[in-house]
């Protein structure tokens, strides 16, 4: 699977390495291209996953605000609900094309 924005591949991994949560594909941290994610100060806490880290994405010569997110330290109960540890996995907002 690939995540592409503005003609730039920003993440790529085998589908078997991704985790699907609430309709979003979460990519393993190591599958995200170096230097494309820029930490955002946008705050959010999911009631069942925990504190979220938003990221802006550097692609196509531009910085695209808050198009990615991850959960660095999800609530332990979230692992039971998802069936896997998804700490640090990165998901992308609409506008980022995720496809096989």
N, CA, C and O of each residue as an XYZ file, in Angstrom:
400
protein
N       0.855     -1.176      0.000
C       0.000      0.000      0.000
C       0.897      1.235      0.000
O       1.995      1.243      0.556
N       0.381      2.275     -0.648
C       1.112      3.539     -0.723
C       0.215      4.672     -0.264
O      -0.999      4.642     -0.464
N       0.827      5.668      0.352
C       0.163      6.930      0.646
C       0.875      7.983     -0.194
O       2.085      8.173     -0.073
N       0.105      8.672     -1.055
C       0.681      9.625     -1.997
C      -0.020     10.971     -1.852
O      -1.247     11.044     -1.777
N       0.780     12.032     -1.814
C       0.255     13.395     -1.752
C       1.074     14.271     -2.684
O       2.302     14.285     -2.607
N       0.409     14.995     -3.554
C       1.059     15.929     -4.480
C       2.155     15.230     -5.286
O       3.221     15.794     -5.532
N       1.866     13.981     -5.695
C       2.816     13.232     -6.509
C       3.990     12.648     -5.742
O       4.891     12.064     -6.344
N       3.994     12.795     -4.421
C       5.083     12.304     -3.573
C       4.594     11.110     -2.758
O       3.576     11.201     -2.073
N       5.318      9.991     -2.829
C       5.004      8.846     -1.974
C       5.506      9.170     -0.580
O       6.705      9.350     -0.369
N       4.584      9.244      0.374
C       4.973      9.622      1.729
C       5.030      8.432      2.688
O       5.607      8.526      3.772
N       4.424      7.309      2.278
C       4.519      6.075      3.066
C       4.252      4.897      2.139
O       3.474      4.996      1.191
N       4.914      3.781      2.434
C       4.716      2.574      1.627
C       5.039      1.347      2.469
O       6.091      1.267      3.103
N       4.103      0.385      2.463
C       4.279     -0.851      3.224
C       3.346     -1.913      2.664
O       2.369     -1.597      1.985
N       3.653     -3.177      2.952
C       2.750     -4.261      2.582
C       1.454     -4.101      3.370
O       1.469     -3.695      4.532
N       0.342     -4.423      2.729
C      -0.957     -4.299      3.398
C      -0.989     -5.099      4.691
O      -1.650     -4.698      5.648
N      -0.290     -6.217      4.731
C      -0.274     -7.052      5.935
C       0.412     -6.361      7.120
O       0.227     -6.771      8.266
N       1.199     -5.317      6.851
C       1.877     -4.573      7.912
C       1.056     -3.386      8.417
O       1.392     -2.787      9.439
N      -0.011     -3.049      7.708
C      -0.858     -1.931      8.094
C      -1.940     -2.402      9.060
O      -2.235     -3.593      9.160
N      -2.520     -1.440      9.765
C      -3.625     -1.732     10.673
C      -4.795     -0.843     10.260
O      -4.628      0.358     10.050
N      -5.970     -1.440     10.146
C      -7.169     -0.682      9.750
C      -7.980     -0.374     11.009
O      -8.403     -1.279     11.727
N      -8.186      0.916     11.261
C      -8.942      1.352     12.430
C      -9.964      2.384     11.964
O      -9.605      3.406     11.379
N     -11.222      2.110     12.227
C     -12.306      3.032     11.889
C     -12.227      3.537     10.449
O     -12.447      4.718     10.182
N     -11.912      2.634      9.530
C     -11.880      2.979      8.113
C     -10.604      3.621      7.626
O     -10.489      3.925      6.439
N      -9.632      3.839      8.511
C      -8.356      4.445      8.124
C      -7.228      3.413      8.171
O      -7.169      2.580      9.076
N      -6.343      3.481      7.190
C      -5.157      2.629      7.190
C      -4.067      3.312      7.995
O      -3.742      4.473      7.743
N      -3.502      2.604      8.959
C      -2.400      3.106      9.774
C      -1.116      2.412      9.326
O      -1.015      1.185      9.350
N      -0.136      3.222      8.915
C       1.143      2.725      8.415
C       2.152      2.615      9.557
O       2.179      3.467     10.445
N       2.987      1.563      9.539
C       4.038      1.463     10.552
C       4.965      2.679     10.463
O       5.215      3.186      9.369
N       5.467      3.144     11.590
C       6.320      4.339     11.577
C       7.506      4.233     10.609
O       7.853      5.214      9.951
N       8.123      3.064     10.518
C       9.301      2.886      9.655
C       8.957      2.972      8.170
O       9.854      3.117      7.339
N       7.658      2.882      7.821
C       7.278      2.911      6.409
C       7.057      4.336      5.890
O       6.871      4.540      4.690
N       7.079      5.309      6.786
C       6.875      6.704      6.399
C       8.218      7.287      5.939
O       9.242      7.115      6.599
N       8.190      7.975      4.802
C       9.418      8.562      4.241
C      10.038      9.538      5.249
O       9.326     10.243      5.965
N      11.366      9.565      5.290
C      12.033     10.485      6.223
C      11.719     11.943      5.879
O      11.593     12.303      4.709
N      11.597     12.752      6.891
C      11.463     14.209      6.762
C      10.175     14.695      6.110
O      10.104     15.861      5.720
N       9.148     13.848      5.972
C       7.887     14.345      5.401
C       6.907     14.792      6.481
O       6.032     15.615      6.211
N       7.037     14.271      7.685
C       6.122     14.644      8.761
C       6.717     15.763      9.607
O       7.875     15.707     10.021
N       5.903     16.773      9.850
C       6.293     17.901     10.687
C       5.287     17.989     11.822
O       4.085     18.114     11.584
N       5.772     17.924     13.051
C       4.892     17.908     14.211
C       3.979     19.137     14.236
O       4.425     20.263     14.014
N       2.701     18.900     14.509
C       1.700     19.954     14.600
C       1.325     20.148     16.070
O       1.440     19.230     16.881
N       0.884     21.337     16.387
C       0.437     21.637     17.752
C      -1.069     21.425     17.924
O      -1.608     21.706     18.994
N      -1.753     20.934     16.889
C      -3.194     20.715     16.970
C      -3.498     19.662     18.030
O      -3.005     18.538     17.935
N      -4.301     20.002     19.036
C      -4.596     19.041     20.105
C      -5.827     18.195     19.787
O      -6.789     18.671     19.185
N      -5.774     16.929     20.205
C      -6.948     16.062     20.112
C      -6.718     14.854     21.008
O      -5.611     14.322     21.079
N      -7.767     14.432     21.684
C      -7.730     13.197     22.459
C      -8.946     12.373     22.086
O     -10.081     12.824     22.237
N      -8.707     11.163     21.600
C      -9.781     10.234     21.270
C     -10.246      9.575     22.572
O      -9.415      9.175     23.387
N     -11.559      9.456     22.776
C     -12.044      8.867     24.022
C     -11.578      7.436     24.261
O     -11.462      7.009     25.410
N     -11.309      6.689     23.190
C     -10.901      5.295     23.425
C      -9.471      4.983     22.985
O      -8.905      3.981     23.422
N      -8.868      5.827     22.120
C      -7.480      5.573     21.689
C      -6.462      6.361     22.501
O      -5.346      5.885     22.713
N      -6.826      7.561     22.961
C      -5.913      8.358     23.773
C      -5.496      9.650     23.094
O      -6.169     10.139     22.187
N      -4.366     10.200     23.550
C      -3.858     11.469     23.050
C      -3.272     11.273     21.657
O      -2.444     10.392     21.425
N      -3.723     12.115     20.744
C      -3.338     12.035     19.334
C      -2.252     13.067     19.029
O      -2.271     14.180     19.555
N      -1.312     12.683     18.178
C      -0.313     13.616     17.650
C      -0.651     13.886     16.191
O      -0.625     12.975     15.364
N      -0.966     15.134     15.876
C      -1.183     15.498     14.473
C       0.137     15.863     13.829
O       1.070     16.313     14.494
N       0.201     15.660     12.515
C       1.384     15.971     11.719
C       0.966     16.728     10.464
O      -0.068     16.432      9.865
N       1.772     17.699     10.076
C       1.645     18.296      8.755
C       2.562     17.492      7.847
O       3.528     16.883      8.305
N       2.250     17.495      6.553
C       2.983     16.649      5.607
C       3.683     17.532      4.576
O       3.061     18.379      3.934
N       4.992     17.314      4.434
C       5.789     18.031      3.449
C       5.796     17.202      2.160
O       6.347     16.103      2.117
N       5.168     17.757      1.106
C       5.098     17.040     -0.180
C       4.868     18.046     -1.297
O       4.185     19.053     -1.105
N       5.439     17.772     -2.464
C       5.231     18.630     -3.618
C       5.711     20.048     -3.389
O       5.167     20.989     -3.967
N       6.732     20.214     -2.547
C       7.270     21.540     -2.282
C       6.432     22.392     -1.351
O       6.700     23.583     -1.193
N       5.414     21.797     -0.727
C       4.539     22.541      0.185
C       4.372     21.796      1.499
O       4.626     20.595      1.589
N       3.940     22.530      2.514
C       3.603     21.925      3.798
C       2.084     21.894      3.910
O       1.434     22.939      3.923
N       1.528     20.700      3.990
C       0.079     20.486      4.049
C      -0.294     20.240      5.515
O       0.090     19.231      6.108
N      -1.040     21.174      6.078
C      -1.333     21.173      7.517
C      -2.220     20.007      7.962
O      -3.249     19.721      7.349
N      -1.804     19.352      9.024
C      -2.620     18.372      9.757
C      -3.233     17.279      8.883
O      -4.404     16.941      9.054
N      -2.470     16.728      7.961
C      -2.996     15.653      7.105
C      -2.618     14.258      7.592
O      -2.932     13.266      6.933
N      -1.949     14.173      8.737
C      -1.580     12.865      9.281
C      -1.730     12.909     10.801
O      -1.675     13.975     11.414
N      -1.917     11.740     11.392
C      -1.987     11.646     12.840
C      -1.512     10.282     13.299
O      -1.478      9.317     12.536
N      -1.146     10.236     14.570
C      -0.736      8.971     15.187
C      -1.058      9.044     16.679
O      -1.387     10.099     17.221
N      -0.949      7.897     17.306
C      -1.144      7.791     18.738
C       0.146      7.236     19.330
O       0.344      6.021     19.347
N       1.034      8.120     19.819
C       2.322      7.660     20.337
C       2.192      6.693     21.517
O       2.968      5.746     21.644
N       1.202      6.945     22.377
C       1.004      6.117     23.578
C      -0.490      5.866     23.778
O      -1.101      6.455     24.670
N      -1.085      4.990     22.950
C      -2.520      4.732     23.084
C      -2.858      4.140     24.449
O      -2.011      3.560     25.128
N      -4.117      4.305     24.824
C      -4.586      3.662     26.050
C      -4.415      2.151     25.904
O      -4.681      1.609     24.831
N      -3.978      1.460     26.952
C      -3.818     -0.001     26.887
C      -5.098     -0.729     26.469
O      -5.024     -1.759     25.800
N      -6.256     -0.219     26.847
C      -7.514     -0.863     26.466
C      -7.757     -0.780     24.952
O      -8.505     -1.586     24.400
N      -7.125      0.192     24.281
C      -7.282      0.322     22.830
C      -6.633     -0.857     22.104
O      -7.101     -1.261     21.039
N      -5.563     -1.410     22.668
C      -4.911     -2.567     22.043
C      -5.870     -3.748     21.971
O      -5.901     -4.473     20.976
N      -6.652     -3.938     23.029
C      -7.630     -5.027     23.036
C      -8.689     -4.792     21.962
O      -9.089     -5.724     21.264
N      -9.135     -3.563     21.831
C     -10.185     -3.241     20.860
C      -9.696     -3.408     19.423
O     -10.434     -3.893     18.566
N      -8.436     -3.001     19.159
C      -7.873     -3.072     17.806
C      -7.288     -4.462     17.527
O      -7.275     -4.922     16.385
N      -6.811     -5.114     18.571
C      -6.211     -6.431     18.399
C      -4.716     -6.396     18.166
O      -4.098     -7.440     17.960
N      -4.119     -5.202     18.197
C      -2.678     -5.038     17.979
C      -2.219     -3.758     18.661
O      -3.015     -2.870     18.968
N      -0.921     -3.692     18.887
C      -0.296     -2.464     19.367
C      -0.079     -1.552     18.159
O       0.672     -1.902     17.249
N      -0.723     -0.400     18.141
C      -0.595      0.528     17.017
C       0.140      1.813     17.418
O      -0.014      2.847     16.769
N       0.930      1.744     18.479
C       1.690      2.903     18.952
C       2.554      3.471     17.831
O       3.360      2.759     17.233
N       2.378      4.751     17.557
C       3.202      5.426     16.567
C       2.814      5.206     15.115
O       3.369      5.856     14.230
N       1.876      4.305     14.849
C       1.437      4.088     13.463
C       0.786      5.373     12.958
O       0.176      6.109     13.733
N       0.915      5.640     11.665
C       0.480      6.913     11.101
C      -0.670      6.712     10.106
O      -0.588      5.881      9.202
N      -1.730      7.482     10.292
C      -2.872      7.488      9.362
C      -2.916      8.832      8.647
O      -2.353      9.819      9.121
N      -3.589      8.858      7.503
C      -3.629     10.061      6.684
C      -5.058     10.494      6.414
O      -5.954      9.663      6.264
N      -5.262     11.801      6.354
C      -6.575     12.398      6.125
C      -6.957     12.317      4.647
O      -6.107     12.074      3.791
N      -8.246     12.523      4.357
C      -8.658     12.625      2.964
C      -7.820     13.706      2.279
O      -7.481     14.730      2.873
N      -7.504     13.450      1.036
C      -6.591     14.322      0.305
C      -5.276     13.605      0.058
O      -4.567     13.890     -0.907
N      -4.962     12.670      0.946
C      -3.816     11.779      0.743
C      -4.381     10.511      0.134
O      -5.268      9.883      0.713
N      -3.878     10.130     -1.024
C      -4.373      8.933     -1.717
C      -3.689      7.694     -1.134
O      -2.470      7.545     -1.222
N      -4.482      6.820     -0.547
C      -3.966      5.548     -0.037
C      -4.528      4.443     -0.914
O      -5.743      4.275     -1.018
N      -3.624      3.683     -1.551
C      -4.060      2.656     -2.503
C      -3.039      1.533     -2.558
O      -1.897      1.682     -2.126
N      -3.488      0.384     -3.112
C      -2.568     -0.758     -3.252
C      -1.434     -0.474     -4.228
O      -0.583     -1.335     -4.452
